[in-house]
Amino acid sequence: MKSRALIFVLLMAVIGSVQAQQPQEPPPPDNPIDSAIWYSLQYNYQKGFDLIARELAKEPDNALLNNLMGQAMQSFCHEYLPYTGYTEATSDSILNFLQKGLAGDPAQKDIYFLIGKEYGFRMMRAYEAGDMEKARSMLQAGYEAGGYPDWLLEYAQNTLRTCDSGGVLFVGEQPEFLPLFYLQFVKGYRTDVMVLPMPLLNLDWFVARLLDGTNISGFAAPVRLDKKELSRRNFYPFGPDTLEIEVPSSVWKKYTGEDKKGVMYWGIEPDLSTYTMRFISRQKSFLLDLIKTNNWKRPLYFSNGCPRLYIQGLEPYMQRQGLAAQLMPIQVNNNPMGLNVAKIQEILLDSKSYESFKDFAVHPIPMLSNLLNNYRASLYGLALLDMSRKEYQGAKDVVDKAAEYMPQDIFPLNDQFTAAVTEMRKRFKEVGLE
């Protein structure tokens, strides 16, 4: 029974792919809880709600049923259908179901973030209305409810530290942008960085704040398209397979030594195609316009969680800098410029960057734990670079620091990292370092 709540969370997170694999007319299971999950995955929320509500009438204190109802309502209201009946009272009901379920089964740690998400939705409504005091109070409530534990805020802080002042940071879904917004809105930390959650670039009011400079960063997004044009459509007709983005001679010379204008080539994929037309989404249109208009004046960054859908084709131009990558005017993949060694060392080899890492043992949220693997990915990438240069002592120092800062009894290595570390330590032993 307990495992079903977690299964439901994971299934709803990938509902699109699950839906695509579902047979058209499978009979729902006889068990009412399994039936409710099945109906939800078929987008038949009403039947799912009815089944859960029927069981809740029999067992109003059942933790699993309360969790399922809270999760189903949250998904229905915010993520999959254009539900228009959402009010603060609806949100109160969602929070009540989730909190009641968590109180009955504290082992379901993922529910903490679902509570944090709900306060995040309330924050966005207040932000849209221009009520910044309420927006901050909703984020604070989400923190106090355990939705944004200290280890997650530390991860967000280290992501912002990766960015230079005046930078623009593109990020992904709520696990990334809610902690970042908490730091900026509530704590006033690094508000000099413009945080652009890709999912929010489809919202007219949010884009309007970016364009008129009334966002938390205090400066306008460097784009040419105006608010009217950006809100006119969700998909834009698009022609070429490869975009040519001009690079000013001063920038090109800095990276190549050649005193001339350069060109960056973005092999771009359409987001929607018909027999005769190709289209890109509003988010990708915004990104394309920003890259061109910015003209390499502000540094542009992309978090590890930034959806690949929107940045596919830009990867060869991404320089890893720890917990984010900076867009470069020249291809840097497969060469030493692919890693900004100094930035990685500055942030990820600093013990102060991991002061709250052990909080994961106290306040784990399993569904978000993969974020912590990004620390190791950057550090082991740095160690492998040292090994390719036969700087084995430097590589060993990095691997040792990673083990010290991120103890395996708190956050175990996954299979991929285990194999990489095993091979590196084997080499260290061969050269007499272990």
N, C-alpha and C positions, 0 to 999 in steps of 0.2 A: 504493500500500500504506500509506504513512504516514498519509494523510488518513483512512483508514478508522477508525483508533483514535479520532480526534476525532469523526468522524461517529457512532460508537457511543456516546460519552459524551453527545452532544447528543440522540441518539435516546432513550437510556434516561432522560434527564432529562424528556422529554415523552412517556413511553411511553403514558400514557393516551390522549392525543389521537392519537398515531400508531396505536395499536391500534384506535381507533374508525374510522379511515379505511382500515384494511387490508381487502382483499377476504377473504371467508370461507375460500376454498380456493385461494389462488394457489400455483403450484408453486415450491418454493424454488430459488434460483439454483444452477447447477452448481458454481460456485466454493465450496469448503468454508468459507471465511471469511465470504463473503456469506451463505451458508446458515446459519452459526452466528448471525449477527446477526439474520437473519430469524426463526429459531426463538426466539431470546430475546425478540424483539418480540411473538411469539405466546404468550409465557409458557411455552413448551416448553423450559425450561432444560436438562433432561437431554439432549435431542438436541443443543442448542447446545454444552453441555459436552463431549459425546462427540466432536463434530466438532473442537473446538479441541484436546482432549486427543490425538486421533488425529494431528493435524498437529504438535502439540508433541512427540510421540514421534519424529517424523521430524526436527524442527528445534527442539531444546530451548532454543536460545539466540536464537530468533527474537523480536525485540523486540515486534513487533505482536501475535504470538500470546500472549506473556506479558501484555501490556497488556490484551488482550481477555479473557483468563481471569480476571485480577484484577478487572476491572470487572464481568464477569458474575457472579462469585462474590459480590462486594460487594453488587450489586443484589439478588441472590437472597436473601442472608442478612439484609439489613437493611431493604429498602424495599418489596417487593412481595408477598411471600408470608409466612405465619406459619411460617417455618423455625425448627425447634426444636433442630437439631443443632449450632448455633454454639457454639464454644468458643474459648479463647485460641489453641489450635492451629490452628483454622480461620482465625482472624485472622492468625496468623503466615503461613499459606499465601497469603492475600490480599496481605499486605504484600510477601511474597517475589516473587510474580508481578509486582506493580506496580513494585517497585524494580528487578527484573531487566529489565523492559521499558523503564523509564526510563533505566537505565544503557546499554542498547543503542541507545536513540534519545532523547537528551537534548532534542531539539526538541519533544517532546510535553509541554509545560509544564503542561497541565491535570492530568497525572498527579500532580503535586505535591499538588494539593488533594485528590485521591482518597486519597492516602496520609494527608494530614491528617485527612480524614473518618474513615478507619479507626481512627486513634488517638483520634479523638473518640468513636467507638462504644465503644472500650475504656475511655475516661474515664467514659462514662455507666454502664457496668457496675460500675466501681469506686465511683462516686458512689452508685449504688443500694445497694451493699453497705455504704456508710458508710466506705469506705476513702479518705479525702480525700487522704492522702499519695500513694497510687497514682493517684488521679484527677489530681492535679497533675502527677505524673511522666509520665502519658500525654499530657497537653496539652503539656508541655515537649518530649517526644519528637516530637510532631507539629510543633512550631515548628522544632526542630532539623532535621527532615527536609524543611523548606521548605514545609510545608503552610499556614502562616500567615505569609506574608512581611511585612516591616515596613510596607509601604504599606497592607496590609489591616488590620494592627493599629492603624495610625494612623487609618484610617477608623473602626474600632470605637471608638477613644479619643475621636474627635470626636463620635461618636454619643452616647457617655456624657456628654460635656461639654454636650451639648444639654439634658440632664435636670437639673432641680433636685434637691437632696438630699431623699431620702425618696420619690422618684418611682418609678413603676412603668412599665417599658418593655416593650411587646409587640413581638416581633420574629418573623422568619420562619425559614427553613431554616438548615442548617449554615453556609453562607457568612457569615451574620450572627452566629449565636449562638456558634459555636466561638471566633472571635476575641474576642468579648465575655467568654466564660467564661475564656479564657486570661488576659485582663487582670485579671479579678476573682479567679479561683482562684489563679493563679500569681504575679501581680504585686501583688495586693491593691489594685488601682486601682478607685476608685469603687464599692466594695461597698455604699455607701449607696443604690444604685439596685437595685431588684428587676428582673431581666431574666427575662421570661416568653416563651420560644419557643413559639409557637402549636402546632407539631407535638408538643411534649412535654406539653401539657395533656391529652392523652389517656392518659397513663401514670399509673396509680394511685400509684405510689411517689413520683413527682415532685410530683404535686399534694399528697400527704400532707406533704411537706417544706414546701411553700408555706403550708399551713394551720397547721402547728405551729411555724413560725418557725425550723426547723433548716436553712433554705436559706442560701446564701452572704450574702444581704443582712441576715440576722439579725432580720427582722421578718415577722410573719405577713401573708399576703395578706388584704386586707379583703373577705371573702366570708362569706355566711351559710350556704351549703350546707356540710354536713360531709363528711368523707372517705367515709363509708358511702354517702351519697346520691350523691356525685359518681362513685363507682365502680360504682353500680348499673346504669347503662346508658350507651350511647354516643350515643343520640339521645333527646331529650326532646320530648313532645307540646307543641305550640305553636299558639296560636290567632290573635291579632290581627295585622293587617298593619303596624300602627303602634304602637310602644310609647311610653308616656308616662313619662318619668323626671323625678321632681320635683327642682327646684332650690331650695335654701333661700333665704329672703328676703335674707339677708346677702350671698350670692353673686350673686343676681339683681340686687340693687341696685348691686353693684360694677360690673356690666357694662351695665346699662340705666338706672340712676338711679331705678328704680321700687321702692318699699319694699313688696314683696309677694313671695310665693312664685311661682316661675316653673316652666315645663315645657319639657323638651327632648323632641323627637319623633324617634324612630328608626324610619324605614321599613325594616323588617327582612324579609329574604327567607328562606324555609325552606331547609334544607340537604337535606331529603328529604321527598318527598310521596307519598302514596298517593291512591286515589280519594276517601277520606273523611278522611284525617288529614294534618297537617303537622308536621314535626319540625325541631328545630335540634340541631346537634351539641353534644357535650360542651364543645368549645372555645368555641363561641359562648354556651353556657349559662353557662360560667365567666365570660366577659367581661361578659355582661349582669348577672350577680349582683354582680360586682366593681364595675361602674359604679354600680349602685344602692346597694350597701352602703357604698362609699367615701364617697358623699354629698359629693363634691367636696372632700374633705379632703387627699388626696394628689394631686399632679399625675399625670395619666395620659398616656403618650406612645405613639406608634406609629411604628415605623421605616419607612423607605421600602420595605423588603422584606416588611413584614407582609402576609400573604395577604389579598387583597381579598375572598375568599370570606367571611371572618369579620367584616369591618368595613364591608361594603357598606351604604350608607345613613347612615353616620356622617361621610362626607366633608364635608358642609356645615359640620360643627362642628370641623373640623380646622384648627388654626393652624400653618402651616409655620414651623419654627424652625431650619432648617438641614438636618440629616440625620435629623430626626424631626419629628413633628407632635404638638402637644398637643391633647387633647380639651377643647373649650370648652363652656360651658353654653348659648351662643347661637350662631346661625348666623353664620359669619364669611366664608363664601365670597362672592366677588364684591364684597368691600369691603376697605378698607385693613387691617382687622384680620386678614385672611387670612394676612398675613406678619408675623412678629415681627421687625421691622427691627433692633431693638437686639441681639437674640440672634444673628441672622444676621451682623451686622457684628462682634460680639464674637468669634465662632468662625471664620467663613469668610472674614473679611477680615484675619485674623491670619496673618502669614507663618509663624509657628511651627506652624500647623495643617497645613502642607505640607512639613515638613522631610524626610519619608520618601517624598514623592510620586515623586521621581526613581528610587526603588527599583523602580518598576514596569518601568523599562527593563531592569533587571538580573534581576529575578525576576517576569516577567509570568505571569499565569494568565488566559489569554484568556476562559475560561468565567465568570470573576468580574469582568471588566473593566467591565461595565456599572454596577457599584456606583460607580465614579468619576464617572459622568455625573451622579450626584446632587449632587455639589459644584456643577457648572455649572448644573444646573437651579435650585438655590436662588439662586445668584448672579445668573443672568440674569433670574430672576423679580424680584429686587431692583432690577436695572437697569431693567427694564420699568416697575416701579412709579415709579421716579424719572422716567422719560420721560413717563409719563402725567401727572405733575405739572409737566412741562416743566423739571425739574431736570437738564438735560442734562450738566452738568459732573459731578454726582454719578454719573449713569449711566455716563459715560465712565470715571470712576475705577474703578468696579466691573468694567467689561469689561476695562480695562487690567490690573487686579490679577489677574483670572481668567487672562488670557493669560500673565502673569508667573509665577504660582504653578503653573499647569498647562500647561507648554510643549507645543505641538502635536507636536513631534518625539518626544515621549515618549508622549503620549496624544492622538491626533488628534481633532478635532471630528467628530461624526457629521453627517449631512446636515441634520438638523433644527436643530442648534445653529449649523452653518455659515450657514444661511439667516437665522437670528435675528441673529447677529453682523453679517452683511453688511448687513442692514437698519438695524441700530442705528448702525453706523459710517457708513452713507450719510447718516443723519440728523445725526450729529455733524458731518460735513463741511458739510452745508447750513447749520448754525448757526454755522459758523466755528471748530469745536473741533478739526478735523483738516485 
